[in-house]
Amino acid sequence: MCFLIQQTGTLESGDIWRAIVLGHATRATLSVLRFRQGHWREIVVDIA
């Protein structure tokens, strides 16, 4: 995102913060989608 903004104009601190927030939101969304697949239910933990 920062690369695109820099190519089209000036890159300012607000743009960098927006890119950081967008990155976090993207990772959170992907984590939720992956978690909802349910493969974690098959993991067996042996506590002995």
HTML snippet that shows the backbone in 3Dmol.js (N, CA, C, O; Angstrom):
<script src="https://3Dmol.org/build/3Dmol-min.js"></script>
<div id="view" style="width:600px;height:400px;position:relative"></div>
<script>
const pdb = `
ATOM      1  N   MET A   1       0.830  -1.185   0.000  1.00  0.00           N
ATOM      2  CA  MET A   1       0.000   0.000   0.000  1.00  0.00           C
ATOM      3  C   MET A   1       0.880   1.257   0.000  1.00  0.00           C
ATOM      4  O   MET A   1       0.613   2.212  -0.729  1.00  0.00           O
ATOM      5  N   CYS A   2       1.915   1.243   0.813  1.00  0.00           N
ATOM      6  CA  CYS A   2       2.820   2.403   0.859  1.00  0.00           C
ATOM      7  C   CYS A   2       3.461   2.633  -0.503  1.00  0.00           C
ATOM      8  O   CYS A   2       3.622   3.776  -0.932  1.00  0.00           O
ATOM      9  N   PHE A   3       3.824   1.553  -1.181  1.00  0.00           N
ATOM     10  CA  PHE A   3       4.429   1.680  -2.506  1.00  0.00           C
ATOM     11  C   PHE A   3       3.472   2.368  -3.474  1.00  0.00           C
ATOM     12  O   PHE A   3       3.876   3.261  -4.218  1.00  0.00           O
ATOM     13  N   LEU A   4       2.206   1.955  -3.466  1.00  0.00           N
ATOM     14  CA  LEU A   4       1.221   2.551  -4.372  1.00  0.00           C
ATOM     15  C   LEU A   4       0.997   4.024  -4.070  1.00  0.00           C
ATOM     16  O   LEU A   4       0.912   4.842  -4.985  1.00  0.00           O
ATOM     17  N   ILE A   5       0.900   4.362  -2.794  1.00  0.00           N
ATOM     18  CA  ILE A   5       0.696   5.765  -2.414  1.00  0.00           C
ATOM     19  C   ILE A   5       1.893   6.605  -2.826  1.00  0.00           C
ATOM     20  O   ILE A   5       1.739   7.723  -3.316  1.00  0.00           O
ATOM     21  N   GLN A   6       3.086   6.062  -2.625  1.00  0.00           N
ATOM     22  CA  GLN A   6       4.299   6.802  -2.981  1.00  0.00           C
ATOM     23  C   GLN A   6       4.382   7.025  -4.490  1.00  0.00           C
ATOM     24  O   GLN A   6       4.862   8.068  -4.936  1.00  0.00           O
ATOM     25  N   GLN A   7       3.925   6.068  -5.268  1.00  0.00           N
ATOM     26  CA  GLN A   7       3.972   6.210  -6.723  1.00  0.00           C
ATOM     27  C   GLN A   7       2.964   7.242  -7.231  1.00  0.00           C
ATOM     28  O   GLN A   7       3.195   7.881  -8.258  1.00  0.00           O
ATOM     29  N   THR A   8       1.849   7.406  -6.517  1.00  0.00           N
ATOM     30  CA  THR A   8       0.806   8.322  -6.979  1.00  0.00           C
ATOM     31  C   THR A   8       0.898   9.702  -6.347  1.00  0.00           C
ATOM     32  O   THR A   8       0.224  10.627  -6.800  1.00  0.00           O
ATOM     33  N   GLY A   9       1.704   9.862  -5.329  1.00  0.00           N
ATOM     34  CA  GLY A   9       1.811  11.170  -4.685  1.00  0.00           C
ATOM     35  C   GLY A   9       2.831  11.130  -3.573  1.00  0.00           C
ATOM     36  O   GLY A   9       3.799  10.371  -3.629  1.00  0.00           O
ATOM     37  N   THR A  10       2.612  11.948  -2.566  1.00  0.00           N
ATOM     38  CA  THR A  10       3.545  11.996  -1.446  1.00  0.00           C
ATOM     39  C   THR A  10       3.104  11.029  -0.357  1.00  0.00           C
ATOM     40  O   THR A  10       1.916  10.901  -0.061  1.00  0.00           O
ATOM     41  N   LEU A  11       4.064  10.364   0.220  1.00  0.00           N
ATOM     42  CA  LEU A  11       3.815   9.413   1.294  1.00  0.00           C
ATOM     43  C   LEU A  11       3.960  10.145   2.623  1.00  0.00           C
ATOM     44  O   LEU A  11       5.046  10.616   2.960  1.00  0.00           O
ATOM     45  N   GLU A  12       2.877  10.240   3.369  1.00  0.00           N
ATOM     46  CA  GLU A  12       2.887  10.957   4.643  1.00  0.00           C
ATOM     47  C   GLU A  12       2.664   9.974   5.785  1.00  0.00           C
ATOM     48  O   GLU A  12       2.324   8.812   5.563  1.00  0.00           O
ATOM     49  N   SER A  13       2.859  10.456   7.008  1.00  0.00           N
ATOM     50  CA  SER A  13       2.757   9.573   8.172  1.00  0.00           C
ATOM     51  C   SER A  13       1.363   8.958   8.299  1.00  0.00           C
ATOM     52  O   SER A  13       1.240   7.803   8.706  1.00  0.00           O
ATOM     53  N   GLY A  14       0.324   9.698   7.961  1.00  0.00           N
ATOM     54  CA  GLY A  14      -1.034   9.148   8.026  1.00  0.00           C
ATOM     55  C   GLY A  14      -1.223   7.978   7.077  1.00  0.00           C
ATOM     56  O   GLY A  14      -1.944   7.030   7.384  1.00  0.00           O
ATOM     57  N   ASP A  15      -0.574   8.048   5.925  1.00  0.00           N
ATOM     58  CA  ASP A  15      -0.646   6.953   4.954  1.00  0.00           C
ATOM     59  C   ASP A  15       0.033   5.698   5.490  1.00  0.00           C
ATOM     60  O   ASP A  15      -0.451   4.584   5.289  1.00  0.00           O
ATOM     61  N   ILE A  16       1.147   5.889   6.168  1.00  0.00           N
ATOM     62  CA  ILE A  16       1.860   4.751   6.747  1.00  0.00           C
ATOM     63  C   ILE A  16       1.017   4.102   7.831  1.00  0.00           C
ATOM     64  O   ILE A  16       0.941   2.876   7.902  1.00  0.00           O
ATOM     65  N   TRP A  17       0.381   4.907   8.680  1.00  0.00           N
ATOM     66  CA  TRP A  17      -0.493   4.355   9.720  1.00  0.00           C
ATOM     67  C   TRP A  17      -1.663   3.593   9.112  1.00  0.00           C
ATOM     68  O   TRP A  17      -2.043   2.535   9.615  1.00  0.00           O
ATOM     69  N   ARG A  18      -2.232   4.119   8.041  1.00  0.00           N
ATOM     70  CA  ARG A  18      -3.336   3.413   7.371  1.00  0.00           C
ATOM     71  C   ARG A  18      -2.860   2.066   6.827  1.00  0.00           C
ATOM     72  O   ARG A  18      -3.587   1.076   6.905  1.00  0.00           O
ATOM     73  N   ALA A  19      -1.665   2.024   6.286  1.00  0.00           N
ATOM     74  CA  ALA A  19      -1.119   0.770   5.771  1.00  0.00           C
ATOM     75  C   ALA A  19      -0.901  -0.233   6.902  1.00  0.00           C
ATOM     76  O   ALA A  19      -1.165  -1.424   6.733  1.00  0.00           O
ATOM     77  N   ILE A  20      -0.425   0.236   8.046  1.00  0.00           N
ATOM     78  CA  ILE A  20      -0.220  -0.643   9.201  1.00  0.00           C
ATOM     79  C   ILE A  20      -1.548  -1.208   9.675  1.00  0.00           C
ATOM     80  O   ILE A  20      -1.662  -2.410   9.919  1.00  0.00           O
ATOM     81  N   VAL A  21      -2.559  -0.346   9.808  1.00  0.00           N
ATOM     82  CA  VAL A  21      -3.882  -0.798  10.260  1.00  0.00           C
ATOM     83  C   VAL A  21      -4.481  -1.771   9.250  1.00  0.00           C
ATOM     84  O   VAL A  21      -5.071  -2.779   9.639  1.00  0.00           O
ATOM     85  N   LEU A  22      -4.336  -1.481   7.964  1.00  0.00           N
ATOM     86  CA  LEU A  22      -4.847  -2.377   6.935  1.00  0.00           C
ATOM     87  C   LEU A  22      -4.159  -3.741   7.009  1.00  0.00           C
ATOM     88  O   LEU A  22      -4.804  -4.774   6.832  1.00  0.00           O
ATOM     89  N   GLY A  23      -2.868  -3.744   7.266  1.00  0.00           N
ATOM     90  CA  GLY A  23      -2.137  -5.004   7.415  1.00  0.00           C
ATOM     91  C   GLY A  23      -2.633  -5.811   8.598  1.00  0.00           C
ATOM     92  O   GLY A  23      -2.812  -7.024   8.490  1.00  0.00           O
ATOM     93  N   HIS A  24      -2.858  -5.151   9.731  1.00  0.00           N
ATOM     94  CA  HIS A  24      -3.376  -5.844  10.913  1.00  0.00           C
ATOM     95  C   HIS A  24      -4.780  -6.381  10.654  1.00  0.00           C
ATOM     96  O   HIS A  24      -5.088  -7.514  11.024  1.00  0.00           O
ATOM     97  N   ALA A  25      -5.625  -5.584  10.027  1.00  0.00           N
ATOM     98  CA  ALA A  25      -6.996  -6.020   9.732  1.00  0.00           C
ATOM     99  C   ALA A  25      -6.995  -7.211   8.776  1.00  0.00           C
ATOM    100  O   ALA A  25      -7.795  -8.134   8.925  1.00  0.00           O
ATOM    101  N   THR A  26      -6.105  -7.184   7.806  1.00  0.00           N
ATOM    102  CA  THR A  26      -6.009  -8.298   6.860  1.00  0.00           C
ATOM    103  C   THR A  26      -5.583  -9.573   7.566  1.00  0.00           C
ATOM    104  O   THR A  26      -6.171 -10.632   7.348  1.00  0.00           O
ATOM    105  N   ARG A  27      -4.557  -9.477   8.417  1.00  0.00           N
ATOM    106  CA  ARG A  27      -4.097 -10.659   9.152  1.00  0.00           C
ATOM    107  C   ARG A  27      -5.170 -11.182  10.094  1.00  0.00           C
ATOM    108  O   ARG A  27      -5.331 -12.396  10.226  1.00  0.00           O
ATOM    109  N   ALA A  28      -5.908 -10.294  10.751  1.00  0.00           N
ATOM    110  CA  ALA A  28      -6.983 -10.719  11.651  1.00  0.00           C
ATOM    111  C   ALA A  28      -8.081 -11.440  10.876  1.00  0.00           C
ATOM    112  O   ALA A  28      -8.581 -12.475  11.314  1.00  0.00           O
ATOM    113  N   THR A  29      -8.449 -10.892   9.731  1.00  0.00           N
ATOM    114  CA  THR A  29      -9.481 -11.525   8.905  1.00  0.00           C
ATOM    115  C   THR A  29      -9.040 -12.905   8.441  1.00  0.00           C
ATOM    116  O   THR A  29      -9.814 -13.859   8.507  1.00  0.00           O
ATOM    117  N   LEU A  30      -7.812 -13.016   7.976  1.00  0.00           N
ATOM    118  CA  LEU A  30      -7.307 -14.310   7.526  1.00  0.00           C
ATOM    119  C   LEU A  30      -7.224 -15.309   8.679  1.00  0.00           C
ATOM    120  O   LEU A  30      -7.486 -16.495   8.482  1.00  0.00           O
ATOM    121  N   SER A  31      -6.866 -14.849   9.880  1.00  0.00           N
ATOM    122  CA  SER A  31      -6.814 -15.729  11.045  1.00  0.00           C
ATOM    123  C   SER A  31      -8.196 -16.257  11.397  1.00  0.00           C
ATOM    124  O   SER A  31      -8.352 -17.440  11.700  1.00  0.00           O
ATOM    125  N   VAL A  32      -9.203 -15.387  11.360  1.00  0.00           N
ATOM    126  CA  VAL A  32     -10.573 -15.812  11.659  1.00  0.00           C
ATOM    127  C   VAL A  32     -11.046 -16.825  10.624  1.00  0.00           C
ATOM    128  O   VAL A  32     -11.631 -17.847  10.982  1.00  0.00           O
ATOM    129  N   LEU A  33     -10.801 -16.557   9.362  1.00  0.00           N
ATOM    130  CA  LEU A  33     -11.214 -17.496   8.316  1.00  0.00           C
ATOM    131  C   LEU A  33     -10.530 -18.849   8.482  1.00  0.00           C
ATOM    132  O   LEU A  33     -11.159 -19.894   8.320  1.00  0.00           O
ATOM    133  N   ARG A  34      -9.249 -18.823   8.802  1.00  0.00           N
ATOM    134  CA  ARG A  34      -8.508 -20.077   9.005  1.00  0.00           C
ATOM    135  C   ARG A  34      -9.030 -20.822  10.229  1.00  0.00           C
ATOM    136  O   ARG A  34      -9.168 -22.045  10.193  1.00  0.00           O
ATOM    137  N   PHE A  35      -9.319 -20.106  11.305  1.00  0.00           N
ATOM    138  CA  PHE A  35      -9.818 -20.723  12.531  1.00  0.00           C
ATOM    139  C   PHE A  35     -11.170 -21.379  12.285  1.00  0.00           C
ATOM    140  O   PHE A  35     -11.438 -22.459  12.811  1.00  0.00           O
ATOM    141  N   ARG A  36     -12.018 -20.741  11.495  1.00  0.00           N
ATOM    142  CA  ARG A  36     -13.356 -21.276  11.221  1.00  0.00           C
ATOM    143  C   ARG A  36     -13.327 -22.547  10.383  1.00  0.00           C
ATOM    144  O   ARG A  36     -14.342 -23.237  10.287  1.00  0.00           O
ATOM    145  N   GLN A  37     -12.203 -22.869   9.782  1.00  0.00           N
ATOM    146  CA  GLN A  37     -12.108 -24.117   9.029  1.00  0.00           C
ATOM    147  C   GLN A  37     -12.212 -25.318   9.960  1.00  0.00           C
ATOM    148  O   GLN A  37     -12.636 -26.391   9.531  1.00  0.00           O
ATOM    149  N   GLY A  38     -11.836 -25.161  11.218  1.00  0.00           N
ATOM    150  CA  GLY A  38     -12.037 -26.187  12.222  1.00  0.00           C
ATOM    151  C   GLY A  38     -10.980 -27.270  12.306  1.00  0.00           C
ATOM    152  O   GLY A  38     -11.162 -28.230  13.054  1.00  0.00           O
ATOM    153  N   HIS A  39      -9.894 -27.159  11.578  1.00  0.00           N
ATOM    154  CA  HIS A  39      -8.861 -28.200  11.624  1.00  0.00           C
ATOM    155  C   HIS A  39      -8.185 -28.282  12.991  1.00  0.00           C
ATOM    156  O   HIS A  39      -7.574 -29.299  13.318  1.00  0.00           O
ATOM    157  N   TRP A  40      -8.288 -27.233  13.783  1.00  0.00           N
ATOM    158  CA  TRP A  40      -7.665 -27.219  15.099  1.00  0.00           C
ATOM    159  C   TRP A  40      -8.329 -28.236  16.025  1.00  0.00           C
ATOM    160  O   TRP A  40      -7.718 -28.649  17.010  1.00  0.00           O
ATOM    161  N   ARG A  41      -9.564 -28.648  15.734  1.00  0.00           N
ATOM    162  CA  ARG A  41     -10.280 -29.608  16.593  1.00  0.00           C
ATOM    163  C   ARG A  41      -9.618 -30.981  16.592  1.00  0.00           C
ATOM    164  O   ARG A  41      -9.764 -31.740  17.551  1.00  0.00           O
ATOM    165  N   GLU A  42      -8.900 -31.301  15.536  1.00  0.00           N
ATOM    166  CA  GLU A  42      -8.284 -32.619  15.398  1.00  0.00           C
ATOM    167  C   GLU A  42      -6.945 -32.727  16.118  1.00  0.00           C
ATOM    168  O   GLU A  42      -6.385 -33.820  16.200  1.00  0.00           O
ATOM    169  N   ILE A  43      -6.423 -31.637  16.634  1.00  0.00           N
ATOM    170  CA  ILE A  43      -5.124 -31.647  17.301  1.00  0.00           C
ATOM    171  C   ILE A  43      -5.266 -32.288  18.679  1.00  0.00           C
ATOM    172  O   ILE A  43      -6.119 -31.894  19.475  1.00  0.00           O
ATOM    173  N   VAL A  44      -4.426 -33.273  18.946  1.00  0.00           N
ATOM    174  CA  VAL A  44      -4.437 -33.968  20.226  1.00  0.00           C
ATOM    175  C   VAL A  44      -3.205 -33.528  21.012  1.00  0.00           C
ATOM    176  O   VAL A  44      -2.084 -33.552  20.504  1.00  0.00           O
ATOM    177  N   VAL A  45      -3.435 -33.126  22.256  1.00  0.00           N
ATOM    178  CA  VAL A  45      -2.339 -32.702  23.122  1.00  0.00           C
ATOM    179  C   VAL A  45      -2.202 -33.727  24.236  1.00  0.00           C
ATOM    180  O   VAL A  45      -3.148 -33.969  24.985  1.00  0.00           O
ATOM    181  N   ASP A  46      -1.021 -34.328  24.343  1.00  0.00           N
ATOM    182  CA  ASP A  46      -0.768 -35.331  25.377  1.00  0.00           C
ATOM    183  C   ASP A  46      -0.051 -34.653  26.537  1.00  0.00           C
ATOM    184  O   ASP A  46       1.118 -34.281  26.431  1.00  0.00           O
ATOM    185  N   ILE A  47      -0.767 -34.500  27.640  1.00  0.00           N
ATOM    186  CA  ILE A  47      -0.182 -33.885  28.830  1.00  0.00           C
ATOM    187  C   ILE A  47       0.101 -35.004  29.826  1.00  0.00           C
ATOM    188  O   ILE A  47      -0.804 -35.525  30.478  1.00  0.00           O
ATOM    189  N   ALA A  48       1.366 -35.356  29.926  1.00  0.00           N
ATOM    190  CA  ALA A  48       1.709 -36.453  30.833  1.00  0.00           C
ATOM    191  C   ALA A  48       3.007 -36.181  31.541  1.00  0.00           C
ATOM    192  O   ALA A  48       3.454 -36.999  32.346  1.00  0.00           O
TER     193      ALA A  48
END
`;
const viewer = $3Dmol.createViewer("view");
viewer.addModel(pdb, "pdb");
viewer.setStyle({}, {cartoon: {color: "spectrum"}});
viewer.zoomTo();
viewer.render();
</script>
